[in-house]
């Protein structure tokens, strides 16, 4: 607790020093209020229709295997700044984010509702609201404080909107950013599990509280040190992230128990986490290389005695893992480019004990690899819709959790207003996927996740109005069936998705 208070105090002190009143160039008597404000407004309107077929591979009967729906989103970003942009206020909000035909206000299912209170029924929702200002007398330094976006690299390990602050300053040819984020998840009362016990177990039953982490008032805190540098033909970034959950005294952790959505089964609870990572993008002639690598280590201090309805992993308290991504793209000419992609994420060798596996902290699902297998822009975080097998109802993997993937792809631009994309992907499990029943994992195992063919046709109706037609065809392997349904029985269907989108950016 003292460590958390000290680190938070250091960040706040740094902000106060940088923005100290004595740094003002004029005294309070001489200062004049400049009422001129520069206003910048931009945004995006999306509407898309989706037809999902056989996402449970035929295990749940025909009525549960087909879902057709339409979604829309109007998102605005507003900036109010002084004439030199030394000080500005930034906010981003959704005015009309809706899932046509669905009213989730009364949904009280898993963890408060799978999509409960996620702005999927035409509601006003604020994503960002923060103050950003240039530090007085400190060249090249800016301070931001409020609710803003935190992301690292290609969004494999972190992609989330969090309350906190950032201090960015020039460092030689690059930039250093120090960030602090607070995941608010403590309760207003201590409940029946407010007093930590040793060892902490998940057998205690917390009292119902008003907020996420029932029974314990501790929050989760995140600290990031990041270095970014522009290269002559690309960019480089490196980072270190530390995360600590102070609210595990009730036998639950914010990740995963405080999230109001389903993660893949047998996921560890995160008490603390370290992430070391780096990414690079570089173009040499007609070849562009994009790559990222991350190593993760941490602790799961909650001594699970059960699997908590197959939600959590049983481990020895140690977490580690890694993820890697590479994209090699070759530009043949102005109309055609081809490429190969590779993705790797570690898995858990044993859900009954040993080390627990971790490949990320928290993401919104905006990393794209395939249409069906893991594409997961989620209502659980950003208030949009479930897409792909990473959705909370199917509980598939997101990004490269326990996945080794290989993809070949091609882009063809027959005319300036059209682009055609096609890809073929093969996915295997890095560690064996086990089947499960209500009691937990069983003896059935496989590493064959499946293969997928995807196609996207993009038409530019205007320079800022775009129409897309997308299709994904996924052939599940036995491991995908075990992951989604727990069994390989009664599953003989291929997953198929059709999607059309209309996007206006302004």
ZASEPA-250289 format. One line per field, with one value per residue (C-alpha): residue number from 1; z, y, x. Coordinates in Angstrom, 2 decimals. Layout:
num [NUM ...]
c3 [Z ...]
c2 [Y ...]
c1 [X ...]
// end
This chain:
num [1 2 3 4 5 6 7 8 9 10 11 12 13 14 15 16 17 18 19 20 21 22 23 24 25 26 27 28 29 30 31 32 33 34 35 36 37 38 39 40 41 42 43 44 45 46 47 48 49 50 51 52 53 54 55 56 57 58 59 60 61 62 63 64 65 66 67 68 69 70 71 72 73 74 75 76 77 78 79 80 81 82 83 84 85 86 87 88 89 90 91 92 93 94 95 96 97 98 99 100 101 102 103 104 105 106 107 108 109 110 111 112 113 114 115 116 117 118 119 120 121 122 123 124 125 126 127 128 129 130 131 132 133 134 135 136 137 138 139 140 141 142 143 144 145 146 147 148 149 150 151 152 153 154 155 156 157 158 159 160 161 162 163 164 165 166 167 168 169 170 171 172 173 174 175 176 177 178 179 180 181 182 183 184 185 186 187 188 189 190 191 192 193 194 195 196 197 198 199 200 201 202 203 204 205 206 207 208 209 210 211 212 213 214 215 216 217 218 219 220 221 222 223 224 225 226 227 228 229 230 231 232 233 234 235 236 237 238 239 240 241 242 243 244 245 246 247 248 249 250 251 252 253 254 255 256 257 258 259 260 261 262 263 264 265 266 267 268 269 270 271 272 273 274 275 276 277 278 279 280 281 282 283 284 285 286 287 288 289 290 291 292 293 294 295 296 297 298 299 300 301 302 303 304 305 306 307 308 309 310 311 312 313 314 315 316 317 318 319 320 321 322 323 324 325 326 327 328 329 330 331 332 333 334 335 336 337 338 339 340 341 342 343 344 345 346 347 348 349 350 351 352 353 354 355 356 357 358 359 360 361 362 363 364 365 366 367 368 369 370 371 372 373 374 375 376 377 378 379 380 381 382 383 384 385 386 387 388 389 390 391 392 393 394 395 396 397 398 399 400 401 402 403 404 405 406 407 408 409 410 411 412 413 414 415 416 417 418 419 420 421 422 423 424 425 426 427 428 429 430 431 432 433 434 435 436 437 438 439 440 441 442 443 444 445 446 447 448 449 450 451 452 453 454 455 456 457 458 459 460 461 462 463 464 465 466 467 468 469 470 471 472 473 474 475 476 477 478 479 480 481 482 483 484 485 486 487 488 489 490 491 492 493 494 495 496 497 498 499 500 501 502 503 504 505 506]
c3 [0.00 0.89 -2.43 -4.34 -2.45 -3.00 -6.75 -7.20 -5.15 -7.25 -10.45 -8.97 -7.63 -11.07 -12.59 -9.92 -10.36 -14.14 -13.94 -10.97 -10.72 -10.53 -14.10 -15.45 -17.40 -15.92 -12.43 -11.55 -11.69 -15.23 -16.63 -19.01 -19.97 -23.66 -24.56 -28.05 -28.35 -31.38 -31.95 -33.79 -34.45 -36.30 -36.11 -37.80 -38.62 -39.17 -40.01 -40.64 -41.13 -39.99 -40.61 -38.35 -39.11 -37.16 -34.58 -32.29 -35.19 -35.04 -31.38 -30.27 -32.95 -35.91 -33.94 -31.94 -34.93 -36.95 -35.91 -38.18 -36.89 -37.80 -35.81 -36.04 -34.33 -34.42 -32.64 -32.26 -31.08 -29.84 -29.04 -27.43 -27.47 -27.12 -30.24 -29.83 -28.59 -25.41 -23.53 -24.80 -23.56 -25.51 -25.35 -27.44 -27.13 -28.79 -29.57 -31.22 -30.73 -31.23 -31.93 -33.97 -32.45 -29.14 -25.82 -23.20 -20.38 -18.60 -19.26 -15.87 -16.96 -16.31 -14.16 -14.45 -18.02 -21.01 -22.69 -19.77 -19.59 -22.52 -24.61 -27.15 -26.99 -28.24 -25.24 -24.77 -23.76 -23.05 -23.93 -23.29 -21.39 -20.51 -20.21 -22.28 -21.78 -22.59 -19.48 -18.76 -19.22 -20.07 -23.82 -25.53 -22.55 -22.35 -19.54 -19.95 -17.14 -17.27 -19.02 -22.17 -24.40 -23.36 -25.97 -26.68 -30.02 -32.21 -29.36 -28.51 -24.78 -23.95 -25.64 -23.22 -22.03 -18.50 -15.96 -15.35 -16.52 -18.97 -19.06 -22.44 -23.12 -25.87 -25.30 -27.96 -31.29 -29.62 -26.94 -23.44 -21.96 -18.31 -17.66 -14.72 -14.94 -12.27 -12.96 -10.50 -9.19 -5.43 -3.42 -1.04 1.74 2.90 2.80 4.29 2.50 3.19 5.51 3.65 4.72 4.28 1.96 0.00 -1.38 -3.61 -1.11 0.67 -0.56 -0.88 0.01 -2.90 -3.48 -5.65 -7.78 -9.58 -6.96 -4.41 -0.87 -1.19 -1.69 -3.32 -6.88 -9.63 -10.68 -13.85 -14.53 -17.97 -19.20 -23.00 -25.57 -29.15 -32.03 -35.66 -38.06 -41.56 -43.07 -40.12 -36.36 -33.17 -29.74 -26.50 -23.17 -19.65 -17.88 -14.24 -13.01 -9.45 -8.12 -4.52 -4.24 -4.08 -0.38 -1.12 -3.19 -6.57 -8.93 -11.33 -14.17 -14.76 -12.15 -12.26 -16.03 -17.12 -19.94 -20.48 -21.15 -22.46 -19.92 -17.38 -17.41 -14.45 -12.08 -12.23 -8.95 -10.49 -13.95 -15.67 -19.45 -21.42 -25.13 -28.33 -31.83 -35.09 -38.53 -41.31 -45.09 -47.30 -50.97 -51.79 -48.53 -45.28 -42.07 -38.97 -35.85 -32.11 -29.21 -25.56 -22.46 -19.49 -15.91 -12.81 -9.92 -9.25 -5.46 -5.26 -4.31 -6.30 -4.83 -7.72 -11.33 -10.57 -13.23 -15.59 -15.54 -13.74 -13.96 -11.02 -10.82 -8.41 -8.22 -10.94 -14.28 -17.38 -21.12 -24.38 -27.64 -31.02 -34.27 -37.68 -41.00 -44.14 -47.00 -50.55 -52.88 -56.42 -58.00 -57.38 -57.78 -56.10 -52.81 -51.17 -47.72 -44.97 -41.31 -38.30 -34.80 -31.66 -28.13 -25.28 -23.68 -20.41 -20.31 -17.30 -16.00 -12.86 -11.56 -12.48 -13.91 -15.26 -18.76 -19.55 -22.94 -22.31 -19.72 -21.19 -24.77 -26.67 -29.50 -32.26 -33.39 -36.66 -38.00 -39.39 -39.80 -37.82 -35.63 -33.39 -34.73 -31.61 -31.45 -28.30 -26.45 -23.24 -23.62 -26.35 -26.55 -30.08 -30.98 -30.79 -33.92 -34.40 -32.05 -29.55 -28.48 -24.84 -25.73 -27.63 -25.39 -28.10 -27.96 -28.73 -30.28 -30.00 -26.71 -26.92 -30.70 -33.36 -36.63 -40.19 -42.95 -46.59 -48.10 -51.15 -51.97 -55.48 -56.53 -60.01 -60.04 -57.69 -55.94 -55.24 -53.24 -53.05 -50.20 -49.70 -47.12 -46.05 -42.44 -40.48 -36.66 -34.18 -30.40 -28.89 -26.01 -26.13 -25.66 -23.25 -23.23 -20.18 -18.25 -15.34 -13.08 -15.11 -17.79 -18.90 -20.73 -24.31 -25.96 -29.35 -30.86 -34.19 -34.09 -37.77 -40.99 -42.51 -45.86 -45.80 -48.43 -48.30 -51.12 -50.38 -52.59 -52.16 -52.94 -52.05 -50.59 -47.09 -47.65 -47.91 -48.55 -47.67 -48.26 -46.07 -45.79 -43.57 -43.81 -40.85 -40.84 -37.15 -35.90 -32.87 -30.56 -31.60 -30.79 -27.37 -26.66 -27.56 -26.49 -24.24 -26.42 -29.96 -30.20 -32.53 -34.32 -38.08 -39.33 -40.71 -39.32 -41.93 -41.58 -44.03 -43.20 -45.01 -43.68 -44.66 -43.09 -43.24 -41.71 -41.24]
c2 [0.00 2.40 1.60 2.47 5.77 6.66 5.99 7.91 10.81 10.97 11.28 14.00 15.87 15.80 17.37 20.08 20.94 21.16 23.33 25.42 28.86 30.67 29.58 32.01 34.84 37.48 38.14 37.56 41.33 41.60 38.42 38.82 36.20 35.38 34.40 33.17 29.41 27.33 24.56 21.33 18.79 15.51 12.13 9.02 7.51 3.74 1.46 -2.20 -5.33 -8.72 -12.28 -14.85 -18.52 -21.62 -19.82 -22.85 -25.20 -26.84 -27.85 -25.73 -26.44 -24.30 -21.55 -20.73 -20.98 -17.98 -14.34 -11.36 -7.80 -4.19 -1.75 1.96 4.36 8.14 9.13 12.73 14.12 17.72 19.84 23.29 25.02 28.42 30.03 28.43 25.09 25.43 24.36 22.27 20.20 17.02 14.83 11.96 10.75 8.49 10.08 7.21 3.88 1.29 -2.36 -2.35 -4.41 -5.06 -3.42 -4.57 -2.32 -5.23 -7.76 -9.09 -12.15 -13.06 -10.52 -7.94 -8.77 -9.78 -6.43 -4.65 -0.88 -0.84 1.82 -0.69 0.79 4.38 6.18 9.04 7.68 9.59 7.74 10.42 13.71 15.19 18.34 18.56 21.44 22.47 22.56 26.18 26.82 23.15 22.88 19.80 18.64 18.19 17.02 15.31 14.43 12.87 9.90 9.04 6.23 4.05 1.72 0.02 -1.12 -2.93 -3.16 -6.74 -6.21 -2.90 -1.01 0.65 3.91 4.62 7.47 8.80 11.11 11.28 13.33 13.37 15.00 15.02 12.81 13.19 12.07 10.52 11.01 9.60 9.22 8.41 7.34 6.46 4.87 3.90 1.15 2.06 -1.19 -0.87 -1.08 1.55 -1.04 -3.96 -6.63 -10.06 -10.52 -7.14 -8.53 -10.31 -13.87 -16.03 -17.75 -15.75 -18.21 -17.93 -19.83 -16.70 -15.33 -11.53 -9.37 -7.74 -4.35 -1.36 -1.52 -4.10 -5.69 -6.85 -6.60 -4.96 -1.26 -1.48 -0.26 -1.37 0.90 0.95 2.65 2.87 4.13 4.35 5.53 6.39 7.41 8.20 6.58 7.74 5.07 3.93 4.07 2.35 2.01 0.29 0.09 -1.22 -1.58 -2.40 -3.26 -3.96 -4.92 -3.77 -5.25 -9.01 -9.36 -10.63 -13.55 -11.89 -9.81 -7.08 -9.15 -11.29 -11.20 -7.45 -7.38 -7.40 -9.84 -13.37 -14.08 -17.49 -20.26 -21.08 -17.58 -16.58 -13.77 -11.00 -9.61 -7.98 -7.87 -6.69 -6.20 -5.57 -4.96 -3.28 -2.73 -1.54 -0.59 -0.11 0.28 -0.70 -0.25 -2.16 -4.14 -3.00 -4.93 -4.57 -6.53 -6.62 -8.74 -8.76 -10.66 -10.77 -11.93 -11.51 -13.04 -14.62 -14.39 -15.83 -19.48 -20.90 -24.05 -24.40 -23.23 -20.73 -22.14 -22.73 -19.03 -19.12 -21.04 -22.97 -22.27 -22.00 -18.20 -17.46 -15.96 -15.65 -15.53 -13.91 -12.74 -11.99 -10.54 -9.96 -8.70 -8.73 -6.80 -6.58 -3.84 -5.23 -2.01 0.71 -1.76 -4.97 -5.88 -9.27 -10.34 -12.89 -12.55 -14.59 -14.48 -16.34 -16.36 -18.69 -21.01 -22.83 -26.36 -27.34 -25.72 -27.86 -26.37 -25.10 -21.63 -19.59 -18.11 -14.41 -12.67 -9.21 -6.85 -5.45 -4.78 -3.63 -6.13 -3.71 -5.79 -7.42 -10.73 -12.62 -12.00 -14.95 -16.57 -13.66 -10.42 -9.05 -5.40 -5.83 -4.43 -5.43 -2.55 -0.07 -0.53 -1.89 -5.50 -9.03 -9.98 -13.20 -16.06 -13.73 -12.57 -13.20 -15.73 -18.03 -17.20 -17.78 -16.44 -12.81 -11.54 -14.48 -16.10 -19.68 -19.33 -19.84 -18.37 -18.04 -16.00 -15.15 -12.21 -9.97 -6.53 -5.53 -2.04 -2.35 1.31 4.19 3.94 0.18 -2.19 -5.99 -7.99 -11.76 -13.91 -17.52 -18.32 -21.44 -21.43 -24.01 -23.93 -23.28 -25.58 -28.27 -27.10 -29.31 -30.08 -29.24 -30.05 -28.28 -29.71 -28.26 -29.55 -33.17 -35.54 -34.59 -32.53 -31.07 -28.34 -27.99 -24.66 -24.45 -22.48 -19.49 -17.76 -14.04 -11.46 -7.71 -5.42 -1.69 0.96 4.68 6.35 9.70 10.60 10.29 7.87 4.19 1.03 -2.43 -6.00 -8.59 -12.36 -14.92 -18.73 -20.63 -24.39 -25.38 -27.91 -30.07 -27.58 -24.78 -27.03 -27.86 -24.19 -22.96 -25.88 -28.05 -31.10 -32.32 -34.04 -32.82 -30.18 -30.55 -27.01 -24.38 -20.84 -18.23 -14.48 -11.83 -8.17 -4.91 -1.52 2.10 4.56 8.38 10.14 13.89]
c1 [0.00 2.84 4.52 1.35 0.94 4.61 4.56 1.32 2.66 5.84 3.80 1.58 4.61 6.23 3.13 3.00 6.68 6.42 3.32 4.47 2.84 6.19 6.88 4.30 5.84 3.58 2.30 -1.33 -2.01 -0.62 -2.18 -5.08 -7.59 -7.47 -11.02 -10.14 -10.48 -9.61 -12.14 -11.34 -14.04 -13.68 -15.29 -16.58 -19.96 -20.15 -23.02 -22.40 -24.44 -23.21 -24.36 -22.69 -23.20 -22.14 -19.99 -20.53 -19.74 -23.18 -23.09 -26.06 -28.66 -29.74 -31.49 -28.34 -26.02 -27.20 -27.27 -27.93 -27.71 -26.95 -24.84 -24.19 -21.83 -21.43 -18.23 -17.00 -13.67 -13.63 -10.56 -10.68 -7.29 -5.68 -4.26 -0.80 -2.19 -0.14 -3.26 -6.13 -9.02 -9.81 -12.87 -14.22 -17.79 -20.32 -23.68 -25.52 -23.86 -26.55 -27.13 -30.32 -33.11 -31.34 -32.21 -29.71 -30.85 -32.48 -29.73 -28.63 -26.70 -23.08 -21.21 -23.97 -24.88 -22.81 -23.49 -25.14 -24.67 -22.23 -23.98 -25.26 -28.75 -28.33 -26.95 -24.49 -21.11 -17.87 -14.67 -12.04 -11.90 -8.51 -6.43 -3.23 -0.79 2.76 4.94 6.02 9.78 10.40 10.88 9.51 7.46 3.71 1.45 -1.92 -4.30 -7.77 -9.35 -7.43 -6.25 -3.31 -1.79 1.53 2.93 0.42 -2.15 -1.23 -0.64 -2.36 -5.21 -7.62 -9.19 -7.98 -8.07 -4.57 -1.81 1.08 4.28 6.06 9.42 12.02 15.07 17.74 16.26 13.22 10.58 10.14 6.66 5.96 2.38 0.20 -3.24 -5.76 -8.25 -10.99 -12.47 -12.70 -15.90 -17.24 -17.46 -15.35 -18.07 -17.42 -14.09 -12.52 -9.83 -7.02 -6.42 -3.33 -3.31 -5.87 -8.38 -11.41 -13.57 -14.76 -18.10 -17.92 -20.87 -22.63 -21.09 -21.88 -18.73 -16.64 -14.41 -16.95 -15.70 -12.27 -11.65 -8.21 -7.74 -5.39 -2.53 -0.44 2.91 4.55 7.93 8.04 10.58 9.57 11.80 11.10 13.55 14.45 12.23 10.17 9.70 10.85 9.24 10.25 8.41 8.19 4.83 4.16 0.66 -0.46 -3.90 -4.41 -7.91 -7.32 -8.05 -11.55 -10.28 -10.94 -8.82 -9.94 -8.46 -10.42 -13.20 -13.86 -14.39 -18.02 -17.36 -16.07 -12.43 -11.28 -11.73 -9.01 -7.53 -5.31 -6.15 -3.54 -2.20 0.89 2.43 5.61 5.73 8.91 8.36 9.49 8.13 9.63 8.38 10.91 10.75 13.67 12.96 9.80 9.78 8.13 8.74 6.54 7.49 6.80 7.96 6.78 7.83 5.47 5.94 3.85 1.96 -1.41 -1.60 -5.12 -4.94 -7.85 -9.34 -11.80 -11.98 -14.77 -17.15 -14.20 -13.29 -9.95 -6.70 -5.26 -1.52 1.40 1.17 3.74 2.71 4.82 4.38 5.40 3.92 5.50 4.19 5.81 4.46 6.64 5.04 6.42 5.15 5.27 3.98 1.42 -1.43 -0.27 1.43 1.78 2.89 3.25 2.34 3.40 1.99 3.00 1.66 2.51 -0.03 -0.64 0.75 -1.35 -4.56 -4.41 -1.15 2.31 2.87 0.01 0.22 -0.23 0.11 -1.42 -2.83 -6.08 -7.16 -10.24 -9.81 -8.75 -5.77 -6.84 -5.53 -8.56 -12.28 -13.65 -11.00 -10.04 -11.51 -13.15 -14.19 -16.14 -19.15 -17.40 -14.94 -15.77 -19.53 -19.71 -20.64 -19.30 -17.41 -15.51 -14.77 -13.10 -16.57 -17.56 -20.27 -17.88 -14.86 -12.29 -8.74 -7.97 -4.76 -2.29 -3.29 -1.99 -1.82 0.82 -0.46 0.81 -0.85 -0.24 -2.13 -2.39 -3.80 -4.83 -5.93 -7.49 -8.58 -7.82 -11.22 -11.15 -8.94 -9.27 -7.73 -7.49 -5.71 -5.25 -4.35 -3.44 -3.64 -2.37 -2.35 1.07 0.15 -2.52 -6.11 -8.02 -11.72 -13.80 -16.93 -18.55 -15.84 -12.97 -10.56 -10.66 -8.33 -9.29 -6.53 -5.66 -3.50 -5.36 -7.18 -8.06 -7.64 -9.38 -9.91 -10.80 -11.69 -12.33 -13.47 -13.14 -14.78 -14.16 -17.48 -15.92 -12.52 -13.98 -16.90 -16.00 -18.01 -16.68 -17.85 -16.09 -16.28 -14.55 -14.69 -13.23 -12.63 -12.38 -9.88 -10.49 -8.76 -11.16 -14.12 -12.68 -11.98 -15.46 -17.67 -15.51 -16.13 -15.52 -18.92 -21.68 -19.64 -19.47 -20.13 -17.75 -18.02 -18.98 -19.34 -20.55 -20.09 -20.78 -19.68 -20.29 -17.86 -17.81 -14.79 -14.76]
// end
